[in-house]
Amino acid sequence: MFGSKRLPEKIYTTYQIGKFCQVNIRTVIRWIETGKLKAYSTPGGHRRVKWSDLVNFLTENRMPVPKELEEAKKKKILLVDDDPDFLEVAQKYLEKISDTEIRVTSSGFDTGIMVADWVPDLILLGFIIPDLDGFEVTRKLKQNPRMKKIPIIAVTSMTDPNEIEKVKSCGVDSIITKPVEPESFIKKVDRFLYIP
């Protein structure tokens, strides 16, 4: 059911956990084998630990939680559109996704500032917005080496196939057309939030 949709947690290897905790990989494996650290094995026999299990283990054992793990919890989504009704609906859908932080703006200029300061994991970008339109915002972000890998999903009410093709060719990673359908909207966001 749509309302109970949860995105997958970040998963860590024993090697990554050893680096976070500044211990040998054998120590991490021992924690797992003795049942102190909850883990699962891949079909190839490699151990993996979910983010929540690792944080619980560290907290229960009074070990510091590394900053990287704290930051890994929440995925950041920037929602940009000048239509207040769409912003309200889209934000409501996005809030159903666990472990996300959502920021909203209606200005192309503010988008550039927010992306530089906050560095979101995903941008949902309306293409008809004040100041700089979606084409210009996309062009500027994709030219910046620090920001060019941030996925951009264009959000548009355009229906003309030529206009849609222009949006596709400007550098966006995907397109969502308005009005949005909740399930497909969440699936697309899910796919781009958790690109390996």
C-alpha positions as CSV (number, residue, x, y, z in Angstrom):
1,M,0.0,0.0,0.0
2,F,1.2,3.5,-0.9
3,G,1.0,5.0,2.7
4,S,3.3,2.3,4.1
5,K,6.0,2.7,1.5
6,R,9.4,2.7,3.0
7,L,12.7,3.2,1.1
8,P,15.6,0.9,1.7
9,E,18.2,1.6,4.4
10,K,21.8,2.2,3.6
11,I,23.8,-1.0,4.0
12,Y,27.4,-1.3,5.2
13,T,30.2,-3.9,4.7
14,T,32.4,-5.2,7.5
15,Y,35.3,-3.2,6.0
16,Q,33.3,0.0,6.1
17,I,32.2,-0.6,9.7
18,G,35.8,-1.3,10.7
19,K,36.9,2.0,9.3
20,F,34.0,3.9,11.0
21,C,34.8,2.3,14.4
22,Q,38.6,2.3,13.9
23,V,38.8,-1.4,14.6
24,N,40.2,-4.4,12.6
25,I,37.7,-6.1,10.2
26,R,38.1,-9.3,12.3
27,T,36.7,-7.5,15.3
28,V,33.6,-6.5,13.3
29,I,33.2,-10.1,12.2
30,R,33.5,-11.3,15.8
31,W,30.8,-8.8,16.9
32,I,28.6,-10.3,14.2
33,E,29.4,-14.0,15.0
34,T,28.8,-13.5,18.7
35,G,25.4,-11.9,18.0
36,K,26.4,-8.4,19.3
37,L,26.0,-6.8,15.9
38,K,23.0,-7.8,13.8
39,A,23.8,-8.6,10.2
40,Y,22.8,-10.8,7.3
41,S,24.9,-12.7,4.6
42,T,24.7,-12.3,0.9
43,P,24.4,-15.4,-1.2
44,G,28.2,-15.2,-1.7
45,G,28.7,-15.2,2.1
46,H,29.6,-11.6,2.6
47,R,28.2,-9.9,5.7
48,R,26.1,-6.8,5.5
49,V,24.7,-4.5,8.2
50,K,21.8,-2.2,8.0
51,W,22.3,1.5,9.0
52,S,19.8,1.2,11.9
53,D,21.4,-2.0,13.3
54,L,24.8,-0.4,13.2
55,V,23.6,2.8,15.0
56,N,21.8,0.7,17.6
57,F,24.9,-1.4,18.2
58,L,27.1,1.7,18.6
59,T,24.5,3.4,20.9
60,E,23.9,0.3,23.1
61,N,27.7,-0.2,23.5
62,R,28.3,3.5,24.3
63,M,30.4,4.0,21.2
64,P,30.5,7.3,19.4
65,V,28.3,7.4,16.2
66,P,30.6,8.8,13.5
67,K,29.4,11.9,11.7
68,E,29.2,10.0,8.4
69,L,26.7,7.6,9.9
70,E,24.6,10.5,11.3
71,E,24.5,12.2,7.9
72,A,23.8,8.9,6.0
73,K,20.4,8.6,7.7
74,K,18.5,11.3,5.9
75,K,18.2,11.7,2.2
76,K,17.8,15.4,1.2
77,I,15.3,16.4,-1.4
78,L,14.9,19.9,-2.9
79,L,11.5,20.6,-4.3
80,V,11.3,23.6,-6.6
81,D,8.1,24.9,-8.2
82,D,6.1,28.1,-8.2
83,D,2.7,26.3,-8.0
84,P,1.7,26.4,-4.3
85,D,-0.9,23.6,-4.8
86,F,1.7,21.3,-6.4
87,L,4.2,22.1,-3.7
88,E,1.7,21.1,-1.0
89,V,0.7,17.9,-2.7
90,A,4.3,16.8,-3.6
91,Q,5.6,17.6,-0.1
92,K,2.8,15.5,1.4
93,Y,3.8,12.6,-0.8
94,L,7.5,13.0,-0.1
95,E,6.9,13.2,3.7
96,K,5.6,9.6,3.5
97,I,9.2,8.5,2.6
98,S,11.1,7.7,5.8
99,D,14.4,9.3,6.5
100,T,14.2,12.2,4.2
101,E,14.6,15.9,4.7
102,I,12.6,18.1,2.3
103,R,13.3,21.8,1.5
104,V,11.0,23.8,-0.8
105,T,11.5,26.9,-2.9
106,S,9.7,28.6,-5.7
107,S,12.6,30.6,-7.2
108,G,15.3,29.5,-9.6
109,F,17.8,31.9,-8.1
110,D,17.1,30.5,-4.6
111,T,17.5,27.0,-6.0
112,G,21.2,27.7,-6.9
113,I,21.9,29.1,-3.4
114,M,20.2,26.2,-1.6
115,V,21.9,23.6,-3.8
116,A,25.3,25.1,-3.1
117,D,24.7,25.4,0.7
118,W,22.8,22.2,1.3
119,V,23.8,19.8,-1.5
120,P,20.6,17.7,-1.8
121,D,20.6,14.1,-2.9
122,L,17.8,14.8,-5.4
123,I,16.2,17.9,-7.0
124,L,12.6,17.9,-8.2
125,L,12.6,21.0,-10.5
126,G,9.7,22.8,-11.9
127,F,10.5,24.2,-15.3
128,I,8.4,27.3,-15.3
129,I,9.7,29.2,-12.2
130,P,10.6,32.9,-11.6
131,D,14.1,34.3,-11.9
132,L,15.9,31.5,-13.7
133,D,13.7,28.9,-15.5
134,G,14.3,25.1,-15.2
135,F,16.4,25.0,-18.3
136,E,18.9,27.6,-17.0
137,V,19.0,26.1,-13.5
138,T,19.7,22.6,-14.9
139,R,22.4,24.0,-17.3
140,K,24.2,25.8,-14.4
141,L,24.0,22.8,-12.0
142,K,25.3,20.3,-14.6
143,Q,28.2,22.6,-15.5
144,N,29.3,22.7,-11.9
145,P,31.7,19.8,-11.1
146,R,30.5,19.6,-7.4
147,M,26.8,19.6,-8.4
148,K,26.6,17.8,-11.7
149,K,26.0,14.4,-10.3
150,I,22.9,15.5,-8.3
151,P,19.9,13.9,-10.1
152,I,17.4,16.3,-11.4
153,I,13.8,15.3,-12.1
154,A,12.0,17.8,-14.2
155,V,8.4,18.5,-13.1
156,T,6.3,20.0,-15.8
157,S,2.7,20.4,-17.0
158,M,4.0,20.7,-20.6
159,T,2.1,18.4,-23.0
160,D,3.6,19.4,-26.3
161,P,6.0,16.6,-27.4
162,N,8.5,19.1,-28.8
163,E,8.6,21.0,-25.5
164,I,9.0,17.7,-23.6
165,E,11.9,16.8,-25.9
166,K,13.6,20.1,-25.1
167,V,13.3,19.4,-21.4
168,K,14.7,15.9,-21.8
169,S,17.6,17.2,-23.9
170,C,18.7,19.9,-21.4
171,G,20.4,17.5,-19.0
172,V,17.7,16.4,-16.6
173,D,17.8,12.8,-15.4
174,S,14.0,12.2,-15.7
175,I,10.7,13.9,-16.1
176,I,7.5,13.8,-14.1
177,T,4.4,15.3,-15.7
178,K,1.6,17.1,-13.7
179,P,-0.7,16.2,-12.3
180,V,1.3,13.6,-10.5
181,E,0.1,10.1,-9.7
182,P,1.2,9.3,-6.1
183,E,2.5,5.8,-6.6
184,S,4.6,6.5,-9.8
185,F,5.8,9.7,-8.3
186,I,7.2,7.9,-5.2
187,K,8.6,5.1,-7.3
188,K,10.6,7.6,-9.5
189,V,11.8,9.5,-6.4
190,D,12.8,6.2,-4.8
191,R,14.8,5.1,-7.8
192,F,16.8,8.3,-8.0
193,L,17.3,8.7,-4.2
194,Y,19.0,5.3,-4.0
195,I,21.1,5.3,-7.2
196,P,24.2,3.1,-6.3
